[in-house]
Amino acid sequence: MALSKRELDELKPWIEKTVKRVLGFSEPTVVTAALNCVGKGMDKKKAADHLKPFLDDSTLRFVDKLFEAVEEGRSSRHSKSSSDRSRKRELKEVFGDDSEISKESSGVKKRRIPRFEEVEEEPEVIPGPPSESPGMLTKLQIKQMMEAATRQIEERKKQLSFISPPTPQPKTPSSSQPERLPIGNTIQPSQAATFMNDAIEKARKAAELQARIQAQLALKPGLIGNANMVGLANLHAMGIAPPKVELKDQTKPTPLILDEQGRTVDATGKEIELTHRMPTLKANIRAVKREQFKQQLKEKPSEDMESNTFFDPRVSIAPSQRQRRTFKFHDKGKFEKIAQRLRTKAQLEKLQAEISQAARKTGIHTSTRLALIAPKKELKEGDIPEIEWWDSYIIPNGFDLTEENPKREDYFGITNLVEHPAQLNPPVDNDTPVTLGVYLTKKEQKKLRRQTRREAQKELQEKVRLGLMPPPEPKVRISNLMRVLGTEAVQDPTKVEAHVRAQMAKRQKAHEEANAARKLTAEQRKVKKIKKLKEDISQGVHISVYRVRNLSNPAKKFKIEANAGQLYLTGVVVLHKDVNVVVVEGGPKAQKKFKRLMLHRIKWDEQTSNTKGD
């Protein structure tokens, strides 16, 4: 069944979507061919034969998807048309015949009826003259507004007192407005109360606004004539008192009173201090404003950005524009304070020098130094001291150690508090952003190599074209001998073959010489190896600590020292009878290799056999 042009236009988006879903990309030729197949009413077999040159293997799958999309488009179009028809039928049932609808639409647009007109026999509010502003209403207009609002309230109260189910009223053909639905005449008690409260609130707001306008006009009696002045008597009838406006006494400025000595005094004779405004520089004014601004910034609580989930300390925020370079004026007395501080420091150093010189003359200095370097009592290995060094801090001098049950108060510094060590900042800032190296893929490396070789070849061609260098000889091999030389190879084949082999040997020699020139020397290889092993420790030093129970074997000592030197690690080894500590510091790669040495390569359980055989 052939389709019309309109139906094909509607089906075109479905077919384009199907082509993109099957092929993975949009192809206009396939879309046009599919539209022709659908428009001519072909079946699946004919459509597959027609589309096979474009799609090959995926023809059958595409045809199935295409006919599914056509059916889906038709069904959606039919459902849309049926829904439109049902909607038109409902509108006809609700609003009557099409002729009536057309008559109403051709006429003047119906005014929207507010909710206060739903009540029957509602009196209309008499508006004021259109030429006058709200501030120029007369007494009669205000009185009429209040009477209308009062009648509305009374009718609402009557409706609340008896609310009965609505009865359908017959339609009158002479009515100018279409009759409302029955549900519109039913007013619930809550709705009626809401309407009444809204009416009262609007009346009160209008009265307050009128009173405020009249009070402002009363301050300027010459602005509006007496004939247009509005009285405020009706406001008292509503129970709203107009706002009190205090009229300021338009008197002359307060006179300046001076006493016999020429001082400024008030009416009681008390002396008054007048504020004297002295001229000052703009720089001082700016400095005061700057201090006030800084104080406001301190008082304003700053937003804690570090607590934000998306805060990244590595990203530095650059200002939108460069800061202006302005003059920096120093406060008065700044350099005097600096000079005074320097003089005080010099006097203190001079006094300390005099004290040390006097102590040196009297011998106090010498005796103090001798007391500092006096030898302490040394304990032999295995001796048990009377008081351990960690107990000496809490036991006072002259404490009786023979006491069986000492009191807790006798010890010094023992409390229920825990002393936490002071936290120190790390020597290296770890918050600096880490930049990762950029590595090219194999494909990118090949592309870059091709571009470089192409540019070098173009440069050689330009030099040959300009005559700066002779053209290169043809690259002759045994395989292309006859094709390149032609008749010359036939005339003297032995000579030509020798010439070709000489060229091949020449090219091989040039290649080997270029490789040898690029090859690193022994010194360069050594430097390269050292550079590879040495790591950049400016961003951080990794430290590892190993505990070894027995490090008496000299071979294991040598392995540790030799490997640390080869990996350019620094550190220290602490030897003890029962426990040995090895501390190394360096880069992460070297630490990884040294860790494998300590944990896997060295067999700590194996004891080397004594060469003497004991």
KACORQUI-V930286 format. One record per residue. N is the residue number from 1. RES is the residue in one small letter. OMEGA is omega in whole degrees, 0 to 359 (none if undefined). D_CENTER is the distance of its C-alpha to the mean C-alpha in whole Angstrom. Layout:
N_RES_OMEGA_D_CENTER + N_RES_OMEGA_D_CENTER
This chain:
1_m_181_59 + 2_a_181_58 + 3_l_177_55 + 4_s_181_55 + 5_k_179_52 + 6_r_179_50 + 7_e_177_50 + 8_l_178_49 + 9_d_178_46 + 10_e_181_45 + 11_l_184_45 + 12_k_177_43 + 13_p_180_40 + 14_w_181_41 + 15_i_177_43 + 16_e_179_40 + 17_k_180_38 + 18_t_178_40 + 19_v_180_41 + 20_k_180_37 + 21_r_183_37 + 22_v_185_40 + 23_l_183_40 + 24_g_178_36 + 25_f_181_36 + 26_s_180_38 + 27_e_184_41 + 28_p_182_43 + 29_t_179_46 + 30_v_179_46 + 31_v_180_45 + 32_t_179_48 + 33_a_179_50 + 34_a_177_49 + 35_l_178_49 + 36_n_180_53 + 37_c_181_54 + 38_v_181_53 + 39_g_180_54 + 40_k_177_58 + 41_g_179_57 + 42_m_173_58 + 43_d_185_58 + 44_k_184_56 + 45_k_180_58 + 46_k_179_59 + 47_a_178_55 + 48_a_178_54 + 49_d_181_57 + 50_h_184_56 + 51_l_184_52 + 52_k_178_53 + 53_p_182_53 + 54_f_192_50 + 55_l_179_48 + 56_d_189_51 + 57_d_184_50 + 58_s_184_47 + 59_t_184_50 + 60_l_180_51 + 61_r_180_47 + 62_f_181_46 + 63_v_177_49 + 64_d_179_49 + 65_k_182_45 + 66_l_181_46 + 67_f_174_49 + 68_e_180_47 + 69_a_179_44 + 70_v_179_47 + 71_e_180_49 + 72_e_178_45 + 73_g_178_45 + 74_r_181_48 + 75_s_179_48 + 76_s_179_45 + 77_r_178_47 + 78_h_180_50 + 79_s_180_47 + 80_k_181_46 + 81_s_179_49 + 82_s_178_51 + 83_s_177_48 + 84_d_180_49 + 85_r_180_52 + 86_s_180_52 + 87_r_179_50 + 88_k_179_52 + 89_r_179_55 + 90_e_179_53 + 91_l_179_53 + 92_k_179_56 + 93_e_185_57 + 94_v_190_55 + 95_f_177_56 + 96_g_187_60 + 97_d_177_61 + 98_d_180_59 + 99_s_178_62 + 100_e_180_61 + 101_i_180_57 + 102_s_179_58 + 103_k_182_60 + 104_e_181_58 + 105_s_180_55 + 106_s_181_57 + 107_g_178_58 + 108_v_181_56 + 109_k_184_53 + 110_k_179_53 + 111_r_179_52 + 112_r_184_50 + 113_i_178_51 + 114_p_186_50 + 115_r_180_50 + 116_f_179_53 + 117_e_179_55 + 118_e_179_55 + 119_v_181_58 + 120_e_176_62 + 121_e_181_64 + 122_e_180_61 + 123_p_180_62 + 124_e_178_60 + 125_v_183_58 + 126_i_179_60 + 127_p_178_58 + 128_g_179_58 + 129_p_183_59 + 130_p_183_57 + 131_s_185_57 + 132_e_177_57 + 133_s_179_53 + 134_p_180_52 + 135_g_184_53 + 136_m_179_57 + 137_l_181_58 + 138_t_180_62 + 139_k_182_63 + 140_l_181_64 + 141_q_179_61 + 142_i_180_59 + 143_k_179_62 + 144_q_178_62 + 145_m_182_58 + 146_m_178_59 + 147_e_179_62 + 148_a_179_60 + 149_a_180_57 + 150_t_179_60 + 151_r_177_62 + 152_q_181_58 + 153_i_180_58 + 154_e_179_61 + 155_e_177_61 + 156_r_179_58 + 157_k_179_60 + 158_k_179_63 + 159_q_177_61 + 160_l_183_59 + 161_s_176_63 + 162_f_177_64 + 163_i_182_61 + 164_s_178_63 + 165_p_184_62 + 166_p_178_62 + 167_t_181_65 + 168_p_181_65 + 169_q_180_66 + 170_p_181_68 + 171_k_176_67 + 172_t_182_69 + 173_p_182_69 + 174_s_181_69 + 175_s_183_66 + 176_s_183_64 + 177_q_176_60 + 178_p_184_60 + 179_e_181_60 + 180_r_175_57 + 181_l_182_56 + 182_p_183_58 + 183_i_181_55 + 184_g_181_54 + 185_n_182_57 + 186_t_181_56 + 187_i_177_54 + 188_q_180_53 + 189_p_181_54 + 190_s_179_50 + 191_q_180_50 + 192_a_180_53 + 193_a_179_52 + 194_t_179_48 + 195_f_182_50 + 196_m_180_52 + 197_n_178_49 + 198_d_180_48 + 199_a_180_51 + 200_i_182_52 + 201_e_179_48 + 202_k_179_48 + 203_a_180_52 + 204_r_180_51 + 205_k_179_48 + 206_a_180_50 + 207_a_179_53 + 208_e_178_50 + 209_l_179_49 + 210_q_180_52 + 211_a_180_53 + 212_r_179_50 + 213_i_180_52 + 214_q_179_55 + 215_a_177_54 + 216_q_179_52 + 217_l_180_55 + 218_a_180_58 + 219_l_181_56 + 220_k_186_57 + 221_p_182_61 + 222_g_185_62 + 223_l_182_59 + 224_i_181_60 + 225_g_181_64 + 226_n_183_66 + 227_a_183_67 + 228_n_181_63 + 229_m_182_62 + 230_v_176_61 + 231_g_181_62 + 232_l_183_60 + 233_a_182_63 + 234_n_180_62 + 235_l_179_58 + 236_h_178_61 + 237_a_178_62 + 238_m_183_59 + 239_g_180_58 + 240_i_180_55 + 241_a_179_56 + 242_p_180_55 + 243_p_180_53 + 244_k_180_55 + 245_v_180_54 + 246_e_178_55 + 247_l_180_57 + 248_k_178_57 + 249_d_179_60 + 250_q_181_60 + 251_t_179_62 + 252_k_177_62 + 253_p_180_60 + 254_t_183_61 + 255_p_178_64 + 256_l_183_63 + 257_i_179_66 + 258_l_177_67 + 259_d_183_70 + 260_e_181_73 + 261_q_178_71 + 262_g_179_68 + 263_r_180_65 + 264_t_181_63 + 265_v_176_64 + 266_d_184_63 + 267_a_180_66 + 268_t_181_67 + 269_g_180_67 + 270_k_184_64 + 271_e_181_63 + 272_i_176_59 + 273_e_179_57 + 274_l_179_55 + 275_t_180_52 + 276_h_179_52 + 277_r_182_50 + 278_m_177_50 + 279_p_180_49 + 280_t_181_46 + 281_l_177_44 + 282_k_180_41 + 283_a_179_39 + 284_n_179_40 + 285_i_179_38 + 286_r_180_35 + 287_a_179_35 + 288_v_179_36 + 289_k_179_33 + 290_r_178_31 + 291_e_178_32 + 292_q_179_31 + 293_f_178_28 + 294_k_179_27 + 295_q_178_29 + 296_q_178_26 + 297_l_178_23 + 298_k_181_25 + 299_e_181_26 + 300_k_180_22 + 301_p_180_20 + 302_s_180_17 + 303_e_181_14 + 304_d_182_14 + 305_m_184_10 + 306_e_178_12 + 307_s_179_13 + 308_n_182_9 + 309_t_186_9 + 310_f_180_6 + 311_f_179_7 + 312_d_183_9 + 313_p_182_12 + 314_r_182_13 + 315_v_179_10 + 316_s_182_12 + 317_i_179_12 + 318_a_179_15 + 319_p_182_16 + 320_s_179_17 + 321_q_183_21 + 322_r_180_23 + 323_q_180_24 + 324_r_178_28 + 325_r_182_31 + 326_t_177_33 + 327_f_177_36 + 328_k_181_36 + 329_f_180_39 + 330_h_177_40 + 331_d_181_41 + 332_k_179_45 + 333_g_182_46 + 334_k_182_43 + 335_f_174_45 + 336_e_177_48 + 337_k_179_46 + 338_i_180_45 + 339_a_179_49 + 340_q_178_50 + 341_r_179_48 + 342_l_179_49 + 343_r_179_53 + 344_t_179_52 + 345_k_179_51 + 346_a_178_54 + 347_q_179_56 + 348_l_178_55 + 349_e_178_55 + 350_k_179_58 + 351_l_178_59 + 352_q_178_58 + 353_a_179_60 + 354_e_180_63 + 355_i_180_63 + 356_s_178_62 + 357_q_178_65 + 358_a_178_67 + 359_a_179_66 + 360_r_180_67 + 361_k_183_71 + 362_t_180_71 + 363_g_180_70 + 364_i_182_68 + 365_h_181_65 + 366_t_181_67 + 367_s_178_68 + 368_t_179_64 + 369_r_178_63 + 370_l_179_66 + 371_a_180_65 + 372_l_183_61 + 373_i_179_63 + 374_a_182_65 + 375_p_178_65 + 376_k_180_64 + 377_k_182_66 + 378_e_178_65 + 379_l_177_65 + 380_k_181_67 + 381_e_181_65 + 382_g_179_65 + 383_d_179_66 + 384_i_180_65 + 385_p_178_64 + 386_e_179_65 + 387_i_177_61 + 388_e_186_58 + 389_w_180_56 + 390_w_176_53 + 391_d_184_55 + 392_s_181_57 + 393_y_185_54 + 394_i_180_55 + 395_i_181_58 + 396_p_179_60 + 397_n_179_63 + 398_g_180_66 + 399_f_182_65 + 400_d_182_68 + 401_l_182_67 + 402_t_180_70 + 403_e_186_69 + 404_e_183_68 + 405_n_180_66 + 406_p_179_64 + 407_k_181_62 + 408_r_182_58 + 409_e_181_58 + 410_d_181_60 + 411_y_184_57 + 412_f_172_55 + 413_g_179_51 + 414_i_179_51 + 415_t_177_49 + 416_n_180_46 + 417_l_178_43 + 418_v_180_41 + 419_e_179_40 + 420_h_179_37 + 421_p_180_37 + 422_a_181_35 + 423_q_180_31 + 424_l_177_31 + 425_n_179_28 + 426_p_181_28 + 427_p_181_30 + 428_v_180_27 + 429_d_181_24 + 430_n_182_22 + 431_d_180_18 + 432_t_182_19 + 433_p_179_17 + 434_v_180_20 + 435_t_180_21 + 436_l_179_22 + 437_g_180_25 + 438_v_181_26 + 439_y_179_29 + 440_l_175_31 + 441_t_179_32 + 442_k_180_36 + 443_k_178_36 + 444_e_178_34 + 445_q_178_36 + 446_k_180_39 + 447_k_179_38 + 448_l_179_37 + 449_r_178_41 + 450_r_180_42 + 451_q_180_41 + 452_t_180_42 + 453_r_179_45 + 454_r_179_46 + 455_e_178_45 + 456_a_179_47 + 457_q_178_50 + 458_k_178_49 + 459_e_177_50 + 460_l_179_53 + 461_q_178_54 + 462_e_179_54 + 463_k_178_56 + 464_v_181_59 + 465_r_180_59 + 466_l_179_59 + 467_g_180_62 + 468_l_179_60 + 469_m_182_61 + 470_p_179_63 + 471_p_181_62 + 472_p_178_61 + 473_e_177_64 + 474_p_183_64 + 475_k_185_62 + 476_v_174_65 + 477_r_179_66 + 478_i_184_68 + 479_s_182_67 + 480_n_184_67 + 481_l_184_70 + 482_m_183_72 + 483_r_184_69 + 484_v_187_68 + 485_l_176_72 + 486_g_185_74 + 487_t_180_77 + 488_e_179_77 + 489_a_181_76 + 490_v_184_80 + 491_q_181_82 + 492_d_186_81 + 493_p_181_79 + 494_t_180_80 + 495_k_181_79 + 496_v_180_76 + 497_e_177_74 + 498_a_179_75 + 499_h_181_73 + 500_v_179_70 + 501_r_177_70 + 502_a_177_70 + 503_q_179_67 + 504_m_179_65 + 505_a_179_66 + 506_k_179_65 + 507_r_178_61 + 508_q_180_61 + 509_k_179_62 + 510_a_179_60 + 511_h_180_57 + 512_e_178_58 + 513_e_178_58 + 514_a_177_54 + 515_n_179_53 + 516_a_178_55 + 517_a_179_54 + 518_r_183_50 + 519_k_181_51 + 520_l_176_50 + 521_t_181_53 + 522_a_180_53 + 523_e_179_52 + 524_q_177_48 + 525_r_179_48 + 526_k_179_48 + 527_v_180_46 + 528_k_180_43 + 529_k_179_44 + 530_i_179_43 + 531_k_179_40 + 532_k_181_39 + 533_l_180_40 + 534_k_181_38 + 535_e_178_35 + 536_d_181_32 + 537_i_178_32 + 538_s_180_30 + 539_q_180_27 + 540_g_180_29 + 541_v_179_32 + 542_h_183_33 + 543_i_178_36 + 544_s_179_38 + 545_v_180_41 + 546_y_176_44 + 547_r_180_47 + 548_v_182_50 + 549_r_183_53 + 550_n_179_56 + 551_l_181_55 + 552_s_181_59 + 553_n_182_59 + 554_p_179_59 + 555_a_180_58 + 556_k_175_55 + 557_k_181_54 + 558_f_179_55 + 559_k_181_52 + 560_i_183_50 + 561_e_182_50 + 562_a_180_51 + 563_n_177_48 + 564_a_178_46 + 565_g_180_47 + 566_q_180_47 + 567_l_179_43 + 568_y_175_43 + 569_l_176_42 + 570_t_180_43 + 571_g_185_44 + 572_v_176_47 + 573_v_179_49 + 574_v_182_50 + 575_l_176_54 + 576_h_186_55 + 577_k_185_58 + 578_d_184_56 + 579_v_177_52 + 580_n_184_51 + 581_v_177_47 + 582_v_181_46 + 583_v_179_43 + 584_v_178_41 + 585_e_181_38 + 586_g_182_37 + 587_g_183_34 + 588_p_181_33 + 589_k_179_35 + 590_a_178_38 + 591_q_179_37 + 592_k_179_37 + 593_k_180_41 + 594_f_177_42 + 595_k_177_41 + 596_r_177_43 + 597_l_186_46 + 598_m_187_46 + 599_l_186_45 + 600_h_188_47 + 601_r_179_49 + 602_i_177_51 + 603_k_186_53 + 604_w_181_54 + 605_d_181_56 + 606_e_177_59 + 607_q_180_61 + 608_t_181_63 + 609_s_181_67 + 610_n_183_69 + 611_t_181_71 + 612_k_176_74 + 613_g_176_74 + 614_d_none_74
